[in-house]
Amino acid sequence: MATVKTKKGKIGVTGENIFPIIKQFLYSDNEIFLRELISNAVDATQKLKVLANKGEFKGELGDLTIWVKLDKKKGTLTVSDRGIGMTEEEVDKYINEIAFSSAEEFLKKYKDSAANIIGHFGLGFYSSFMVSDKVEIITKSYKDDAEAVHWECDGSPEYKMEKTKKDDRGTDVILHIDKENQEYLDEHRIEELLKKYCRFMPVPIAFGYEKEWKDGKEVETDKPHIINNVEPIWTKKPSELKDEDYLNFYRELHPLNEEPLFWIHLNVDYPFNLTGVLYFPKIRSNIEIQKNKIQLYSNQVFVTDSVENIVPDFLTLLHGVIDSPDIPLNVSRSYLQADQNVKKISSHITKKVADKLSDIFKNDKKKFEEKWDDLKLFIYYGMMTEDKFYEKAIKFVLFKNIDNKYFTFDEYKDLIKENQKDKNGTLVFIYATDKDEQYSYISAAKNKGYDVLLLDGQLDVHFINHLEQKESGIRFVRVDSDTVDNLIDKKEDNEAKLDENEKEKLIEAFRTPLEDDADNYIITFVGGDGKGTPVTVVQNEFFRRMKDMSKITGGQGFYGDLPDSYTVVIDVNHRLFKKVKTDFEKSTASELKKYDEEISSLRKEYDELKKKYEGKSDNDIPANDKKKMDDLDNNIVSKQAEMKNKVKEFAKNYPVIGEMIDLALLSVGKLKGERLERFIKRSVDLIK
């Protein structure tokens, strides 16, 4: 073999600004240099194993551990392997020649993308210049009679290469860390990066030595500190593993988490390569906090934990590992490019997840029910965002009622089809969101023979909205969205028998205790059965649901900006209302009748004058008649105000009205502060 002579030259690029490009455009992602260097070392080691298996390398493999070493005094970080090494010609080929048609064209093409440089153009090694002002390579090929080569470069296109001494095969890459990146001379920082990027690489990686406590202080042993697990469970066959193996691996990934519900082992080799283990964590809320727990690897090299482009969004709630060499990666291995393989992999993972859930449901429904509260957010999210998952999940999605009984969608429809159909034949699913706060409404619905679902999860309101759009002939109403008689419209005549004049005055009477909040309440009367509460406070299902849905997006949008609005429903057939009505009439009838007559007379005179000048312009009306019309109008408004004050005066002096209203407000948690204190005092007085 030819003797290596000292050689100087320029790295083969057409422009001289390759290193500034690397530093400028990858500076924010510069930590990946360590992953790239160790990946190269792993590749060199794996290639040597292949050659040995084929009989092309007949020497002893020996210890193949890759070493990462820090020397703070010299300011160097070194990555050493005992792989195939390189000859002078190979250094020329793989290090000195970079295939660029034009560095200027490259800069122009990638000026907007900080990540699109390393890897795709064979620049993994050159990522070392992002953190170094000089890089050295000392390498010796595995080939017989090979001579060691020393290469160095200071970050310009100029390099130096010469013969050197090296006892063993393999490669040492020595980085002289620059002033701006001194963090990479910190032991803890390097260990952090090694654990992030290299913890499952297939060749042992040593960083220093194990430490132990001796004589009250920490001392270094002679045992190498291996930072990686070279055989993670996803590289093994499912038949070789026990449940405890999967649980131990989960603890290795997420040591602080609760144990997972169950897991899926992915093991596909056609038409694409995909391995991995996905765990179902206990998910009850905080969707965003749970995301980014799936790690993507390529041949056991960490790439990213942002896998949105590989798996559907709802599957990012899972935890675990995916490993596939068939997923196309750009140069930094951190961003995915959508292609057919990615779409196939995504579909396959979705199918495997749906099949796993379906199998558990079919084989052990009781176990599925026990895990439902932890699973439902995940399943709801999937059904809302993936049609293919919806088609499978609609068969095993569960509904839990307030008695903690579980039903499939079809089972629940069968349960309520006789008693919970409205006049149009629509099945009405009645639900509660809080068993305690809505207890009285739930009790009234159950007394009516209705079944009530419990939907108290983070996505429940969004899910039922989605279900109503997907499935015909159903609708959901919250148990407190109307009186029990009106929850399901069955053509029953429950209209209140009050004339408009009576209604108008009684509305004012019952509005009085609401004080400054009166504008947020609508007063209505119904002809109920008289057995329930005399006054009920409800919220319109549509507007309340839209507001609830807006909360999960931070309250943004039209509905999120609207104030809360409630309806006060009064049962005119209740004995308390009848008493109020009787006492109201006795106390105010004669006086209010006079106001009615006066207002009627004034309005009649006003209407006659208005009719007299109908069709004429304002200028054609005599000034006297104009003034008369204005005076009449003002008198009407004044008399109406006086009459309203008389009604308010009665309501304020008649504590039963305030008590009825406040009891209704109390039942929905709307009675607080000073008003609650007044209610308590009034209640005590009434008991006396």
C-alpha positions as CSV (number, residue, x, y, z in Angstrom):
1,M,0.0,0.0,0.0
2,A,1.2,3.5,-0.9
3,T,2.8,5.5,1.8
4,V,0.9,8.5,2.9
5,K,2.7,11.8,2.2
6,T,1.8,15.1,3.7
7,K,-0.8,16.6,1.5
8,K,-2.5,19.9,1.4
9,G,-5.4,21.0,-0.7
10,K,-8.9,22.5,-0.8
11,I,-12.1,20.6,-0.1
12,G,-13.9,20.0,-3.3
13,V,-16.6,22.7,-3.5
14,T,-17.2,25.2,-6.2
15,G,-17.6,28.1,-3.8
16,E,-15.5,28.8,-0.7
17,N,-18.4,29.6,1.7
18,I,-19.6,26.2,2.6
19,F,-18.6,26.5,6.2
20,P,-20.2,29.9,6.8
21,I,-23.4,28.3,5.4
22,I,-23.2,25.4,7.7
23,K,-22.6,27.6,10.8
24,Q,-25.2,30.2,9.8
25,F,-28.0,27.9,8.9
26,L,-27.6,25.1,11.4
27,Y,-26.6,27.2,14.4
28,S,-30.0,26.8,16.1
29,D,-29.9,23.1,15.6
30,N,-26.2,22.6,16.3
31,E,-26.6,19.9,19.0
32,I,-27.3,17.3,16.3
33,F,-23.5,17.3,15.5
34,L,-23.0,14.7,18.2
35,R,-25.7,12.4,16.8
36,E,-24.2,12.6,13.3
37,L,-20.7,11.8,14.5
38,I,-21.8,8.9,16.6
39,S,-24.1,7.7,13.8
40,N,-21.1,7.6,11.5
41,A,-19.2,5.6,14.2
42,V,-22.0,3.2,14.5
43,D,-22.2,2.8,10.7
44,A,-18.4,2.1,10.6
45,T,-18.8,-0.5,13.3
46,Q,-21.8,-2.2,11.8
47,K,-20.0,-2.4,8.4
48,L,-17.1,-4.2,10.1
49,K,-19.5,-6.8,11.5
50,V,-21.0,-7.4,8.1
51,L,-17.5,-7.9,6.6
52,A,-16.7,-10.3,9.4
53,N,-19.9,-12.3,8.8
54,K,-19.0,-12.5,5.1
55,G,-15.5,-13.6,5.8
56,E,-13.9,-10.6,4.3
57,F,-12.5,-9.5,7.6
58,K,-10.7,-12.3,9.4
59,G,-9.3,-10.4,12.3
60,E,-10.7,-10.3,15.9
61,L,-13.6,-7.9,16.3
62,G,-12.8,-7.5,20.0
63,D,-14.5,-4.7,22.0
64,L,-16.5,-2.5,19.6
65,T,-17.5,0.1,22.2
66,I,-17.7,3.6,20.8
67,W,-16.1,6.1,23.2
68,V,-17.0,9.8,23.7
69,K,-14.3,11.7,25.6
70,L,-14.0,15.2,26.9
71,D,-10.8,17.1,27.6
72,K,-11.7,20.4,29.2
73,K,-8.1,21.6,29.4
74,K,-7.5,21.1,25.7
75,G,-11.0,22.1,24.8
76,T,-11.7,19.0,22.8
77,L,-14.5,16.5,22.4
78,T,-13.5,13.2,20.8
79,V,-15.6,10.4,19.3
80,S,-13.7,7.1,18.8
81,D,-14.7,3.8,17.2
82,R,-13.1,0.5,16.2
83,G,-14.9,0.2,13.0
84,I,-13.6,-0.2,9.4
85,G,-11.6,3.0,9.5
86,M,-10.5,4.8,6.3
87,T,-7.6,4.8,3.9
88,E,-6.1,7.9,2.4
89,E,-8.1,7.4,-0.8
90,E,-11.3,7.0,1.3
91,V,-10.6,10.2,3.2
92,D,-10.2,11.9,-0.1
93,K,-13.5,10.5,-1.4
94,Y,-15.7,10.9,1.7
95,I,-14.2,13.9,3.4
96,N,-12.5,16.1,0.8
97,E,-15.1,15.9,-1.9
98,I,-18.5,17.5,-1.3
99,A,-20.8,17.3,-4.3
100,F,-22.2,20.8,-4.8
101,S,-23.0,22.2,-8.1
102,S,-22.8,25.6,-6.6
103,A,-22.6,26.8,-3.0
104,E,-24.2,30.0,-4.1
105,E,-27.1,28.2,-5.6
106,F,-27.3,26.1,-2.4
107,L,-27.4,29.1,-0.2
108,K,-30.2,30.7,-2.3
109,K,-32.2,27.5,-2.3
110,Y,-32.1,26.9,1.4
111,K,-31.9,30.4,2.8
112,D,-35.4,30.0,4.4
113,S,-34.9,26.6,5.9
114,A,-32.5,26.2,8.8
115,A,-32.8,22.5,8.9
116,N,-32.3,21.5,5.3
117,I,-28.6,21.0,5.2
118,I,-27.0,18.0,6.9
119,G,-27.5,14.4,5.8
120,H,-29.4,14.8,2.5
121,F,-26.2,16.1,0.9
122,G,-23.8,13.8,2.8
123,L,-22.7,16.5,5.2
124,G,-23.2,14.6,8.5
125,F,-19.5,14.9,9.4
126,Y,-19.4,18.6,8.5
127,S,-22.0,19.4,11.2
128,S,-19.0,19.2,13.6
129,F,-17.9,22.6,12.2
130,M,-21.1,24.2,13.7
131,V,-19.4,24.0,17.1
132,S,-15.7,23.8,16.3
133,D,-13.0,26.0,15.1
134,K,-10.8,23.0,14.1
135,V,-11.6,19.3,13.5
136,E,-9.1,16.5,13.3
137,I,-9.6,12.9,12.0
138,I,-7.1,10.2,12.9
139,T,-8.1,7.0,11.1
140,K,-6.7,3.6,10.2
141,S,-8.4,1.1,7.8
142,Y,-9.2,-2.5,8.8
143,K,-7.3,-3.6,5.7
144,D,-4.0,-5.3,5.9
145,D,-0.9,-3.1,5.9
146,A,-3.1,0.0,6.1
147,E,-1.4,3.2,7.2
148,A,-3.0,5.6,9.6
149,V,-4.0,9.0,8.3
150,H,-4.3,12.4,10.1
151,W,-6.6,15.0,8.6
152,E,-7.4,18.4,9.9
153,C,-9.3,21.5,8.9
154,D,-9.8,24.8,10.6
155,G,-13.2,25.6,9.1
156,S,-12.0,27.0,5.8
157,P,-12.0,24.9,2.6
158,E,-8.3,24.3,3.2
159,Y,-7.2,21.0,4.8
160,K,-4.1,19.1,5.7
161,M,-3.6,15.4,5.5
162,E,-0.5,13.3,6.4
163,K,0.7,10.0,7.6
164,T,0.5,9.4,11.4
165,K,0.7,6.6,13.9
166,K,-2.3,4.7,15.2
167,D,-2.1,1.3,16.9
168,D,-5.6,0.0,16.2
169,R,-8.1,0.2,13.3
170,G,-11.0,2.7,13.5
171,T,-11.5,6.4,13.6
172,D,-11.1,9.2,16.1
173,V,-12.8,12.5,15.4
174,I,-11.5,15.3,17.5
175,L,-13.4,18.5,17.8
176,H,-11.8,21.7,19.1
177,I,-14.8,23.4,20.5
178,D,-15.1,27.1,19.6
179,K,-15.7,29.9,22.1
180,E,-19.4,30.3,21.3
181,N,-20.1,26.6,22.1
182,Q,-18.3,26.0,25.3
183,E,-21.5,24.2,26.6
184,Y,-20.3,21.2,24.7
185,L,-17.3,20.8,27.1
186,D,-19.7,20.3,30.0
187,E,-20.1,16.7,31.1
188,H,-23.7,17.0,32.0
189,R,-24.6,18.6,28.6
190,I,-22.9,15.9,26.6
191,E,-24.6,13.1,28.7
192,E,-27.9,14.8,28.1
193,L,-27.4,14.8,24.3
194,L,-26.2,11.2,24.3
195,K,-29.3,10.1,26.2
196,K,-31.5,12.1,23.9
197,Y,-30.1,10.9,20.6
198,C,-28.1,7.7,21.2
199,R,-29.8,5.8,24.1
200,F,-30.9,3.0,21.8
201,M,-28.1,2.8,19.2
202,P,-27.1,-0.8,18.3
203,V,-23.4,-0.4,19.4
204,P,-22.3,0.2,23.0
205,I,-21.4,3.9,23.6
206,A,-19.3,4.7,26.6
207,F,-18.9,8.2,28.2
208,G,-16.5,8.1,31.1
209,Y,-16.7,5.5,33.8
210,E,-19.3,4.5,36.4
211,K,-19.1,6.3,39.7
212,E,-19.7,5.0,43.2
213,W,-19.7,6.4,46.7
214,K,-16.7,5.3,48.8
215,D,-15.5,6.8,52.1
216,G,-18.1,9.5,51.9
217,K,-17.2,10.7,48.4
218,E,-17.9,9.8,44.8
219,V,-15.1,8.0,43.0
220,E,-14.7,6.7,39.5
221,T,-14.5,3.0,38.9
222,D,-12.8,1.2,36.0
223,K,-16.2,0.1,34.6
224,P,-17.2,2.0,31.4
225,H,-20.3,4.1,31.7
226,I,-22.5,2.8,28.9
227,I,-25.3,5.2,28.1
228,N,-27.3,3.1,25.7
229,N,-29.5,0.0,25.5
230,V,-28.3,-1.8,22.4
231,E,-31.3,-4.2,22.2
232,P,-34.5,-2.2,23.0
233,I,-37.6,-4.3,23.0
234,W,-38.9,-3.1,19.6
235,T,-35.9,-4.9,18.0
236,K,-37.1,-8.2,19.4
237,K,-40.0,-10.5,18.4
238,P,-43.2,-10.1,20.4
239,S,-43.1,-13.9,21.1
240,E,-39.8,-13.3,23.0
241,L,-41.2,-10.8,25.4
242,K,-43.3,-10.9,28.5
243,D,-45.6,-8.2,29.9
244,E,-43.0,-7.2,32.4
245,D,-40.5,-6.5,29.6
246,Y,-43.0,-4.0,28.1
247,L,-43.6,-2.4,31.4
248,N,-39.9,-2.1,32.2
249,F,-39.3,-0.5,28.9
250,Y,-42.1,2.0,29.5
251,R,-40.6,2.9,32.8
252,E,-37.3,3.4,31.0
253,L,-39.0,5.9,28.6
254,H,-41.2,7.6,31.2
255,P,-40.0,6.8,34.7
256,L,-42.4,9.3,36.4
257,N,-45.6,8.1,34.6
258,E,-48.3,5.8,35.8
259,E,-48.3,2.3,34.2
260,P,-49.9,2.2,30.8
261,L,-53.3,0.7,30.1
262,F,-51.9,-1.7,27.4
263,W,-49.6,-1.6,24.4
264,I,-49.2,-2.5,20.7
265,H,-46.1,-4.1,19.3
266,L,-45.5,-3.0,15.6
267,N,-43.5,-5.4,13.5
268,V,-43.9,-5.0,9.7
269,D,-41.4,-5.8,7.0
270,Y,-43.6,-5.5,3.9
271,P,-44.5,-3.4,2.0
272,F,-42.5,-1.1,4.3
273,N,-40.3,-1.6,7.3
274,L,-41.8,-0.5,10.6
275,T,-41.1,-1.6,14.2
276,G,-42.0,-0.1,17.5
277,V,-44.1,-0.3,20.6
278,L,-46.9,2.1,21.3
279,Y,-48.4,2.5,24.8
280,F,-51.8,3.7,25.8
281,P,-51.3,6.0,28.8
282,K,-54.0,7.0,31.2
283,I,-55.5,10.1,29.5
284,R,-58.1,12.1,31.4
285,S,-57.4,15.7,30.4
286,N,-54.7,18.2,29.2
287,I,-54.4,16.9,25.6
288,E,-51.5,19.1,24.7
289,I,-49.5,18.1,27.8
290,Q,-49.7,14.5,26.7
291,K,-48.4,15.0,23.2
292,N,-44.9,14.6,21.8
293,K,-44.4,11.3,23.7
294,I,-43.8,9.1,20.7
295,Q,-40.1,9.0,19.7
296,L,-39.2,8.4,16.0
297,Y,-36.0,6.4,15.3
298,S,-34.3,5.4,12.1
299,N,-32.3,2.2,12.7
300,Q,-32.3,2.9,16.4
301,V,-31.0,6.5,15.9
302,F,-33.2,9.1,17.5
303,V,-34.7,11.6,14.9
304,T,-37.6,13.5,16.6
305,D,-40.4,13.3,19.0
306,S,-42.7,15.4,16.8
307,V,-44.3,12.7,14.7
308,E,-47.4,14.6,13.5
309,N,-46.6,13.9,9.9
310,I,-46.2,10.2,10.5
311,V,-49.2,9.3,12.7
312,P,-52.7,10.9,12.7
313,D,-53.0,13.7,15.2
314,F,-55.1,11.7,17.7
315,L,-52.4,9.0,17.9
316,T,-49.8,11.6,19.1
317,L,-51.6,11.1,22.5
318,L,-49.9,7.7,22.7
319,H,-46.5,7.1,24.1
320,G,-43.7,4.9,22.8
321,V,-41.3,4.4,19.9
322,I,-41.6,4.1,16.1
323,D,-38.5,2.9,14.1
324,S,-38.5,2.9,10.3
325,P,-35.7,3.3,7.8
326,D,-38.4,3.8,5.1
327,I,-39.6,7.2,6.4
328,P,-37.9,9.8,4.2
329,L,-36.1,12.4,6.3
330,N,-34.5,15.6,5.2
331,V,-30.9,16.4,5.9
332,S,-31.3,17.2,9.6
333,R,-33.5,14.1,10.2
334,S,-35.8,16.3,12.1
335,Y,-38.6,17.1,9.6
336,L,-40.6,14.6,7.5
337,Q,-41.5,14.7,3.9
338,A,-44.9,13.3,3.0
339,D,-44.8,10.5,0.5
340,Q,-46.7,7.3,-0.1
341,N,-44.7,5.3,2.5
342,V,-45.6,7.8,5.2
343,K,-49.3,7.6,4.3
344,K,-49.2,3.8,4.3
345,I,-47.4,3.7,7.6
346,S,-50.0,6.2,9.1
347,S,-52.9,4.1,7.8
348,H,-51.3,0.9,9.2
349,I,-50.8,2.3,12.6
350,T,-54.4,3.6,12.7
351,K,-55.6,0.2,11.8
352,K,-53.5,-1.6,14.3
353,V,-54.7,0.7,17.1
354,A,-58.4,0.3,16.1
355,D,-57.9,-3.5,15.9
356,K,-56.3,-3.6,19.3
357,L,-59.1,-1.7,20.9
358,S,-61.7,-3.8,19.1
359,D,-60.0,-7.0,20.2
360,I,-60.0,-5.9,23.9
361,F,-63.7,-4.9,23.6
362,K,-64.7,-8.2,22.1
363,N,-62.6,-10.5,24.2
364,D,-63.0,-8.8,27.6
365,K,-65.7,-6.2,27.6
366,K,-65.5,-5.9,31.4
367,K,-61.8,-4.9,31.2
368,F,-62.6,-2.5,28.4
369,E,-65.3,-0.8,30.6
370,E,-62.9,-0.6,33.6
371,K,-60.4,1.3,31.4
372,W,-63.1,3.4,29.6
373,D,-62.7,6.6,31.7
374,D,-58.9,6.6,30.8
375,L,-59.5,5.7,27.2
376,K,-62.5,7.7,26.1
377,L,-60.7,11.0,25.5
378,F,-58.3,9.3,23.2
379,I,-61.2,7.4,21.3
380,Y,-63.4,10.5,21.1
381,Y,-60.4,12.5,19.7
382,G,-59.7,9.8,17.1
383,M,-63.4,9.5,16.0
384,M,-63.6,13.3,15.6
385,T,-60.4,13.6,13.5
386,E,-60.1,10.3,11.5
387,D,-63.0,8.9,9.5
388,K,-61.4,5.5,9.1
389,F,-61.0,5.2,12.9
390,Y,-64.6,6.5,13.4
391,E,-65.9,3.6,11.2
392,K,-64.3,1.0,13.4
393,A,-64.7,2.8,16.8
394,I,-68.4,3.5,16.5
395,K,-68.8,-0.3,17.2
396,F,-67.0,-0.1,20.5
397,V,-67.3,3.4,21.7
398,L,-69.1,3.4,25.1
399,F,-71.6,5.6,26.8
400,K,-71.8,5.6,30.6
401,N,-75.0,6.7,32.4
402,I,-75.2,8.3,35.8
403,D,-75.7,4.8,37.4
404,N,-72.3,3.8,36.0
405,K,-73.7,1.4,33.5
406,Y,-72.0,1.1,30.1
407,F,-73.6,0.8,26.7
408,T,-72.4,0.7,23.1
409,F,-74.0,3.2,20.7
410,D,-76.5,0.6,19.4
411,E,-77.2,-0.7,22.8
412,Y,-78.1,2.7,24.1
413,K,-80.4,3.5,21.2
414,D,-82.3,0.3,21.9
415,L,-82.5,1.2,25.6
416,I,-84.2,4.6,25.0
417,K,-86.1,4.1,21.8
418,E,-89.5,3.6,23.5
419,N,-89.4,6.5,26.0
420,Q,-87.0,9.1,24.6
421,K,-88.4,9.8,21.1
422,D,-89.7,13.3,20.2
423,K,-92.7,14.0,18.0
424,N,-90.5,13.9,14.9
425,G,-89.1,10.4,15.7
426,T,-85.7,11.7,16.8
427,L,-84.0,9.8,19.6
428,V,-83.1,12.2,22.4
429,F,-80.0,11.4,24.4
430,I,-80.3,13.3,27.7
431,Y,-77.0,13.9,29.5
432,A,-75.5,15.5,32.6
433,T,-72.0,17.0,33.0
434,D,-72.0,17.1,36.8
435,K,-73.9,14.6,38.9
436,D,-73.9,16.9,42.0
437,E,-74.6,20.3,40.5
438,Q,-77.4,18.9,38.3
439,Y,-78.8,16.4,40.8
440,S,-82.3,17.9,40.9
441,Y,-82.6,18.0,37.1
442,I,-81.3,14.4,36.9
443,S,-83.8,13.3,39.6
444,A,-86.7,14.9,37.7
445,A,-85.6,13.2,34.5
446,K,-85.4,9.8,36.1
447,N,-88.8,10.3,37.7
448,K,-90.1,10.8,34.2
449,G,-88.6,7.5,33.2
450,Y,-85.7,8.9,31.2
451,D,-82.2,7.6,31.3
452,V,-79.4,10.2,31.8
453,L,-75.8,9.8,30.4
454,L,-72.8,11.2,32.2
455,L,-70.6,13.3,29.9
456,D,-68.1,15.0,32.1
457,G,-64.9,14.7,30.0
458,Q,-62.8,17.4,28.3
459,L,-63.9,16.5,24.8
460,D,-67.5,15.2,25.5
461,V,-69.3,18.3,24.2
462,H,-67.3,18.4,21.0
463,F,-67.8,14.6,20.5
464,I,-71.6,14.7,20.8
465,N,-71.7,17.6,18.4
466,H,-69.6,15.5,15.9
467,L,-71.9,12.4,16.5
468,E,-75.0,14.4,15.7
469,Q,-73.5,15.4,12.4
470,K,-72.4,11.8,11.6
471,E,-75.4,9.9,12.7
472,S,-79.0,10.7,11.7
473,G,-82.1,10.5,13.9
474,I,-80.4,11.5,17.2
475,R,-79.8,14.6,19.2
476,F,-78.3,15.4,22.6
477,V,-79.8,17.7,25.2
478,R,-78.3,18.5,28.6
479,V,-80.6,17.6,31.5
480,D,-80.7,21.3,32.7
481,S,-81.3,22.8,29.2
482,D,-85.1,22.9,29.8
483,T,-87.8,21.8,32.2
484,V,-88.2,18.0,32.4
485,D,-91.5,18.3,30.5
486,N,-89.9,20.1,27.6
487,L,-86.6,18.1,27.3
488,I,-88.4,15.9,24.8
489,D,-91.1,17.5,22.7
490,K,-93.8,14.9,22.6
491,K,-96.7,17.2,21.4
492,E,-98.1,17.5,25.0
493,D,-100.0,20.7,25.6
494,N,-98.1,22.4,28.4
495,E,-98.8,26.0,27.4
496,A,-99.4,28.3,30.3
497,K,-103.0,29.6,30.4
498,L,-102.3,33.3,31.0
499,D,-103.4,36.3,29.0
500,E,-100.8,38.6,27.6
501,N,-101.6,41.4,30.1
502,E,-101.3,39.0,33.1
503,K,-98.1,37.6,31.7
504,E,-96.5,41.0,31.2
505,K,-97.1,42.0,34.8
506,L,-96.1,38.7,36.3
507,I,-92.8,38.7,34.2
508,E,-92.0,42.1,35.8
509,A,-92.8,40.7,39.3
510,F,-90.5,37.7,38.9
511,R,-87.8,39.7,37.2
512,T,-87.5,42.1,40.2
513,P,-85.5,39.8,42.5
514,L,-82.9,39.3,39.7
515,E,-81.9,43.0,40.2
516,D,-79.0,44.1,38.0
517,D,-78.6,40.7,36.4
518,A,-82.2,40.8,35.0
519,D,-81.0,41.4,31.4
520,N,-79.3,38.0,31.5
521,Y,-82.5,36.1,32.2
522,I,-85.6,35.4,30.1
523,I,-88.8,34.8,32.1
524,T,-91.2,32.2,30.6
525,F,-94.3,30.4,31.8
526,V,-95.3,26.8,31.2
527,G,-98.2,24.6,32.3
528,G,-96.4,21.8,34.0
529,D,-97.7,19.0,36.2
530,G,-97.3,21.2,39.4
531,K,-95.3,18.5,41.2
532,G,-91.8,19.7,40.7
533,T,-90.2,23.0,41.7
534,P,-92.2,26.1,40.9
535,V,-89.3,27.9,39.3
536,T,-86.5,26.4,37.2
537,V,-83.4,28.0,35.7
538,V,-82.2,26.5,32.4
539,Q,-79.8,27.3,29.6
540,N,-80.5,26.9,25.9
541,E,-78.8,23.8,24.7
542,F,-77.4,25.3,21.5
543,F,-75.9,28.5,22.9
544,R,-74.6,26.8,26.0
545,R,-72.9,24.0,24.0
546,M,-71.3,26.5,21.6
547,K,-69.9,28.4,24.6
548,D,-68.6,25.1,26.2
549,M,-66.9,24.2,22.9
550,S,-65.3,27.6,22.7
551,K,-63.7,27.1,26.1
552,I,-61.4,24.4,24.9
553,T,-60.0,26.8,22.3
554,G,-59.5,29.5,24.9
555,G,-62.9,31.1,24.6
556,Q,-62.2,32.5,21.2
557,G,-64.9,33.3,18.6
558,F,-68.4,34.6,18.5
559,Y,-70.0,32.3,21.0
560,G,-67.2,32.5,23.4
561,D,-67.6,36.3,23.6
562,L,-71.3,36.2,24.4
563,P,-72.5,36.6,28.0
564,D,-74.2,33.7,29.7
565,S,-77.9,33.7,29.1
566,Y,-80.5,31.8,31.2
567,T,-84.2,31.1,31.0
568,V,-86.3,31.2,34.2
569,V,-89.2,28.8,33.7
570,I,-92.2,29.2,36.0
571,D,-94.8,26.4,36.3
572,V,-98.2,28.1,36.5
573,N,-99.8,24.9,37.8
574,H,-97.6,24.9,40.9
575,R,-99.5,25.8,44.2
576,L,-96.9,28.4,45.1
577,F,-97.3,30.2,41.8
578,K,-101.1,30.1,42.1
579,K,-100.8,31.6,45.6
580,V,-98.5,34.4,44.3
581,K,-100.9,35.1,41.4
582,T,-103.9,35.3,43.8
583,D,-102.1,37.5,46.3
584,F,-100.8,39.7,43.4
585,E,-104.3,40.2,42.0
586,K,-105.8,41.0,45.4
587,S,-103.1,43.5,46.3
588,T,-102.7,45.3,42.9
589,A,-105.7,44.5,40.8
590,S,-107.7,47.7,41.3
591,E,-104.7,50.0,41.1
592,L,-103.2,48.3,38.0
593,K,-106.6,48.2,36.4
594,K,-106.7,52.0,36.6
595,Y,-103.3,52.2,35.0
596,D,-104.4,49.9,32.2
597,E,-107.5,52.0,31.5
598,E,-105.5,55.2,31.5
599,I,-102.8,53.8,29.2
600,S,-105.5,52.3,26.9
601,S,-107.3,55.7,26.7
602,L,-104.0,57.5,26.0
603,R,-103.0,55.0,23.4
604,K,-106.4,55.2,21.7
605,E,-106.2,58.9,21.4
606,Y,-102.6,58.7,20.1
607,D,-103.5,56.0,17.5
608,E,-106.4,58.2,16.2
609,L,-104.1,61.2,15.7
610,K,-101.5,59.0,14.1
611,K,-104.1,57.5,11.7
612,K,-105.4,61.0,10.9
613,Y,-102.0,62.0,9.4
614,E,-101.1,58.6,8.0
615,G,-99.2,58.9,4.7
616,K,-98.4,62.6,5.3
617,S,-94.9,64.0,5.8
618,D,-93.8,65.4,9.2
619,N,-94.0,68.9,7.8
620,D,-97.7,68.5,6.9
621,I,-98.7,67.8,10.6
622,P,-99.8,70.9,12.5
623,A,-97.5,71.9,15.3
624,N,-100.3,71.6,17.9
625,D,-101.1,68.0,16.9
626,K,-97.3,67.2,16.8
627,K,-97.0,68.4,20.4
628,K,-100.1,66.6,21.4
629,M,-98.8,63.3,20.0
630,D,-95.5,63.8,21.8
631,D,-97.3,64.5,25.1
632,L,-99.5,61.5,24.7
633,D,-96.5,59.3,24.0
634,N,-94.6,60.6,27.0
635,N,-97.7,60.1,29.2
636,I,-98.0,56.5,28.0
637,V,-94.3,55.9,28.9
638,S,-94.7,57.6,32.2
639,K,-97.8,55.6,33.2
640,Q,-96.2,52.4,32.1
641,A,-93.2,53.2,34.3
642,E,-95.5,54.0,37.3
643,M,-97.3,50.7,36.8
644,K,-94.0,48.8,36.5
645,N,-92.9,50.4,39.8
646,K,-96.1,49.3,41.5
647,V,-95.4,45.7,40.4
648,K,-91.8,46.0,41.6
649,E,-93.0,47.4,44.9
650,F,-95.3,44.4,45.4
651,A,-92.5,41.9,44.5
652,K,-90.1,43.5,46.9
653,N,-92.6,43.4,49.7
654,Y,-93.7,39.8,48.9
655,P,-90.8,37.6,50.0
656,V,-92.2,34.4,48.4
657,I,-91.3,35.6,44.9
658,G,-87.7,36.4,45.9
659,E,-87.5,33.0,47.6
660,M,-88.8,31.1,44.6
661,I,-86.3,32.9,42.3
662,D,-83.4,32.5,44.7
663,L,-84.1,28.8,45.2
664,A,-83.9,28.3,41.5
665,L,-80.7,30.3,41.2
666,L,-79.2,28.4,44.1
667,S,-79.8,25.1,42.4
668,V,-77.6,26.1,39.5
669,G,-74.9,27.7,41.6
670,K,-75.8,31.3,40.6
671,L,-76.6,32.6,44.1
672,K,-73.5,34.1,45.7
673,G,-72.1,36.8,47.9
674,E,-74.5,39.4,49.3
675,R,-77.5,37.9,47.5
676,L,-76.8,34.5,49.1
677,E,-76.7,36.1,52.5
678,R,-80.0,37.9,51.9
679,F,-81.5,34.7,50.8
680,I,-80.4,32.9,54.0
681,K,-81.9,35.8,56.2
682,R,-85.1,35.8,54.2
683,S,-85.4,32.0,54.6
684,V,-85.0,32.2,58.3
685,D,-87.7,34.9,58.5
686,L,-90.1,32.8,56.4
687,I,-89.5,29.8,58.7
688,K,-90.5,31.9,61.7
